[in-house]
Every structure is written in structure tokens, then in C-alpha cells.
Amino acid sequence: MLRALGDEGRVRVVLALAEHGELCACQIVELVGLAGSTVSKHLSVLKNAGLVERRKKGRWIHYSFSCGEYGSIVMGYLKHWLDEDEQIVADREKMNEILREDPEIVCRRQKRN
């Protein structure tokens, strides 16, 4: 679990999922600003570590935070340590903007880029 959280991008994803609940893959890509394939790899690492659950609904893949045995303890520390971190604060604001948009629009925008 700690090895999975050894990457800034994965920490950002886990914190977003823990704070905002279930997110589609497109919303996560939009948040972290990395290539879809890179985000997919990060999500796979997090899933294998038991920090993320995946649910497929039609063509959409949704991810959510999964506490696991020690996840809630680790997340408590991460939130405490990073609550006022510049990047995490910016991610919160950006995620609020992303959540105001229809996920279909977010997904279409990424396909154009």
C-alpha cells in the first residue's frame, strides 16, 4: 500500500476519490492532466494495493476509494499532512469545476486532445 502511494499522481488520485466519491476515468484524467494510459496504470497499481475499486457501467469505468484493512488509517494521515498542500488545494478546486460538467463532455474533450 505504501509503495502504491509513493507516487504524487497516485496520491492525488486517492485523495480525490476519498474526498469526492466515485469518479469516472475521464474525470480523473482531467484532474491530474496525465495521459489516459498513464492514469490507467496508476489506477491499476492503486487497485492492486486495495486502495481503489473499479466498477464498469456500460462504456464507463468508475473508480472509488476502498479503505481496505489499513486504508482509513493511512488516508487519515495523508489528509492531515496534505490538507493545505498547494497541489491538493488546487486539485480540490479543479475537481469541483470538473464535477459541474457532464462527464460525457469531459470525455469528448479528452478524445479531441
VEXDREN-2710 file (C-alpha; in Angstrom, 1 decimal):
% VEXDREN-2710
k/r/px/py/pz
1/MET/0.0/0.0/0.0
2/LEU/2.7/2.4/0.9
3/ARG/4.6/1.6/-2.3
4/ALA/1.5/2.4/-4.3
5/LEU/1.3/5.8/-2.5
6/GLY/4.9/6.5/-3.4
7/ASP/3.9/8.5/-6.5
8/GLU/2.5/12.0/-6.3
9/GLY/0.0/11.3/-9.1
10/ARG/-1.4/8.3/-7.3
11/VAL/-1.7/10.2/-4.0
12/ARG/-3.6/12.9/-5.8
13/VAL/-6.0/10.3/-7.3
14/VAL/-6.6/8.6/-4.0
15/LEU/-7.3/11.9/-2.2
16/ALA/-9.7/13.0/-4.9
17/LEU/-11.6/9.7/-4.7
18/ALA/-11.7/9.8/-0.9
19/GLU/-13.0/13.3/-0.9
20/HIS/-15.3/13.3/-3.9
21/GLY/-16.5/9.8/-4.0
22/GLU/-16.9/7.7/-7.2
23/LEU/-15.3/9.3/-10.3
24/CYS/-15.2/8.1/-13.9
25/ALA/-11.8/7.6/-15.5
26/CYS/-12.2/10.7/-17.7
27/GLN/-12.7/12.9/-14.6
28/ILE/-9.6/11.5/-13.1
29/VAL/-7.6/12.1/-16.3
30/GLU/-8.9/15.6/-16.4
31/LEU/-7.9/16.3/-12.8
32/VAL/-4.3/15.0/-13.0
33/GLY/-3.6/16.2/-16.5
34/LEU/-1.7/13.0/-17.5
35/ALA/-2.2/10.7/-20.5
36/GLY/-5.1/8.3/-20.1
37/SER/-2.7/5.3/-20.4
38/THR/-0.6/6.7/-17.5
39/VAL/-3.7/7.3/-15.3
40/SER/-4.9/3.8/-16.2
41/LYS/-1.5/2.4/-15.0
42/HIS/-1.7/4.4/-11.8
43/LEU/-5.3/3.2/-11.1
44/SER/-4.2/-0.4/-11.7
45/VAL/-1.4/0.0/-9.1
46/LEU/-3.9/1.5/-6.6
47/LYS/-6.4/-1.3/-7.3
48/ASN/-3.8/-4.0/-6.7
49/ALA/-2.9/-2.3/-3.4
50/GLY/-6.5/-2.4/-2.3
51/LEU/-7.0/1.4/-2.3
52/VAL/-9.3/1.7/-5.3
53/GLU/-12.3/-0.3/-6.5
54/ARG/-13.5/-0.3/-10.1
55/ARG/-17.0/-0.6/-11.5
56/LYS/-17.9/-0.8/-15.1
57/LYS/-21.3/0.6/-16.2
58/GLY/-21.7/0.3/-20.0
59/ARG/-18.8/2.0/-21.6
60/TRP/-18.0/4.0/-18.4
61/ILE/-15.5/2.9/-15.8
62/HIS/-16.0/4.3/-12.4
63/TYR/-13.4/4.3/-9.6
64/SER/-14.0/4.7/-5.9
65/PHE/-11.8/4.8/-2.8
66/SER/-11.6/1.5/-0.9
67/CYS/-10.5/1.6/2.7
68/GLY/-9.2/-1.9/3.0
69/GLU/-7.7/-3.0/6.3
70/TYR/-5.4/-0.1/6.9
71/GLY/-6.6/2.3/4.2
72/SER/-8.6/4.5/6.5
73/ILE/-5.7/5.0/8.9
74/VAL/-3.3/5.8/6.0
75/MET/-5.9/8.2/4.5
76/GLY/-6.3/10.0/7.8
77/TYR/-2.6/10.7/7.9
78/LEU/-2.5/11.7/4.2
79/LYS/-5.4/14.1/4.6
80/HIS/-3.8/15.6/7.8
81/TRP/-0.4/16.0/6.2
82/LEU/-1.5/17.3/2.8
83/ASP/-4.7/19.2/3.6
84/GLU/-3.1/22.5/2.9
85/ASP/-0.7/21.4/0.3
86/GLU/-0.8/23.7/-2.8
87/GLN/-1.3/20.9/-5.3
88/ILE/-4.1/19.3/-3.2
89/VAL/-5.9/22.6/-2.7
90/ALA/-5.7/23.3/-6.4
91/ASP/-6.9/19.7/-7.1
92/ARG/-10.0/20.3/-4.9
93/GLU/-10.9/23.5/-6.8
94/LYS/-10.3/21.8/-10.2
95/MET/-12.3/18.8/-9.2
96/ASN/-15.3/21.0/-8.2
97/GLU/-15.2/22.5/-11.7
98/ILE/-14.9/19.1/-13.3
99/LEU/-17.9/17.8/-11.3
100/ARG/-20.0/20.7/-12.5
101/GLU/-19.6/19.4/-16.1
102/ASP/-21.3/16.5/-17.7
103/PRO/-18.9/13.5/-17.7
104/GLU/-19.7/12.9/-21.4
105/ILE/-18.4/16.4/-22.3
106/VAL/-15.2/15.8/-20.2
107/CYS/-14.7/12.5/-22.1
108/ARG/-15.3/14.0/-25.5
109/ARG/-12.8/16.8/-24.8
110/GLN/-10.1/14.3/-24.0
111/LYS/-10.7/12.4/-27.2
112/ARG/-10.1/15.5/-29.2
113/ASN/-6.7/16.2/-27.5
END
